[in-house]
């Protein structure tokens, strides 16, 4: 059931914001953000109200002998559309995650499995790079350390674009791979893993970092040689003393490294605060999707079977080659749909 009084409140708020934007001295930036958030919701409200009006008018036409036949044709069609329009409206009314529209910090690290885990971590990085390209996003590498075999020791990347965090936030967790490593002469299938973390980028107003809470060290970049590692003393390591979080950036400019490292540090602190608030709000209950637990095994990539399985929503796809090429749309859409369904059920319950 759609709460009609809430629809009226939203419509009135939208009209107020729309009028306020034309006033001198108005905070255009804040009003613009609210207007952009409310506009699609109000469009759904208008469609819903128009449909209800159409049904009421058709029902009234049943009493008119001349219009009865037309009404009997229209009514089933209008009533058939109602559940779909109502569902779209209810989804638009779900509380928005304030971070959904933000850029994201993507972190990938190998887990159990030695060299094979590092190679799989590199495959995941390329998968997300290709997905970002398909979405028209920017994929900027902040810190990247490679192994001698071409695997990944660590990746920190900044992903910018429309709705980045909304689409990537369910990727956090342990990704498991089952395949025959290129170094395996006996043809045996090995299981290894990599950990992915997706953090919403924080703004200065979200997290205040006191100068006395951080220690900044400059150092020589280390790790296997490669285009993302230089040999100057420009690398910057920032340690956040209260939390123990350490961030490293190894670009060529020391000044730029400070900016990047602070950006990543803010994102990690902001993410930790979001998780703390979520834990307090939900108690012991965890949503099936997006619990944020980095140690949770969320997905298996089985190469011999060409199969991807997301364990949180029991989704299995036999298109692993396409997924590794960045075709993540079906997986992302299914995770978002499950999250929406779960939240709707919580509201209805």
CORVENMO-V895041 format. One record per pair of residues at least 24 apart in sequence whose ideal C-beta (glycine too) atoms are under 7 Angstrom apart, sorted by sequence separation. I is the first residue (numbers start at 1). J is the second residue. If there is no record, write none. Layout:
I&J, I&J
This chain:
14&38, 54&78, 55&79, 137&161, 172&196, 214&238, 215&239, 238&262, 245&269, 288&312, 289&313, 13&38, 136&161, 171&196, 172&197, 214&239, 236&261, 240&265, 288&313, 313&338, 135&161, 172&198, 214&240, 215&241, 243&269, 51&78, 125&152, 132&159, 137&164, 171&198, 213&240, 214&241, 238&265, 10&38, 14&42, 122&150, 213&241, 118&147, 122&151, 169&198, 213&242, 221&250, 240&269, 51&81, 119&149, 121&151, 122&152, 125&155, 168&198, 10&41, 11&42, 51&82, 121&152, 10&42, 115&147, 119&151, 118&151, 11&45, 51&85, 115&149, 118&152, 10&45, 118&153, 165&200, 115&151, 218&254, 48&85, 7&45, 47&85, 48&86, 48&89, 110&151, 110&152, 216&258, 44&88, 45&89, 108&152, 44&89, 109&154, 2&48, 289&335, 108&155, 44&92, 107&155, 107&156, 289&338, 290&339, 288&338, 289&339, 41&92, 105&156, 106&157, 124&175, 40&92, 41&93, 105&158, 106&159, 289&342, 288&342, 103&158, 104&159, 287&342, 103&159, 209&265, 103&160, 120&177, 209&266, 37&96, 207&266, 104&164, 103&164, 104&165, 101&163, 102&164, 106&168, 201&263, 207&269, 100&163, 102&165, 111&174, 207&270, 104&168, 202&266, 206&270, 100&165, 101&166, 116&181, 202&267, 99&165, 100&166, 201&267, 200&267, 115&183, 199&267, 202&270, 199&268, 124&194, 153&223, 200&270, 200&271, 120&192, 124&196, 199&271, 121&194, 116&190, 120&194, 117&192, 116&192, 117&193, 148&224, 113&190, 117&194, 146&223, 147&224, 145&223, 146&224, 113&192, 145&224, 112&192, 113&193, 146&226, 112&193, 111&193, 111&194, 2&86, 110&194, 111&195, 144&228, 145&229, 109&194, 108&194, 109&195, 2&89, 6&93, 141&228, 2&90, 108&196, 107&197, 106&198, 104&198, 105&199, 104&199, 104&200, 105&201, 104&201, 197&294, 102&200, 103&201, 102&201, 195&294, 99&200, 143&248, 143&249, 142&249, 143&250, 156&264, 189&304, 142&260, 170&289, 170&290, 172&292, 173&293, 169&290, 173&294, 174&295, 176&297, 142&264, 172&294, 174&296, 178&300, 173&296, 174&297, 175&298, 176&299, 173&297, 174&298, 175&299, 176&300, 177&301, 178&302, 179&303, 173&298, 178&303, 179&304, 175&301, 105&264, 105&267, 167&332, 170&335, 134&326, 133&326, 130&325, 131&326, 127&323, 130&326, 127&324, 131&328, 127&326, 123&324, 94&340, 91&340, 94&343, 94&344, 90&344
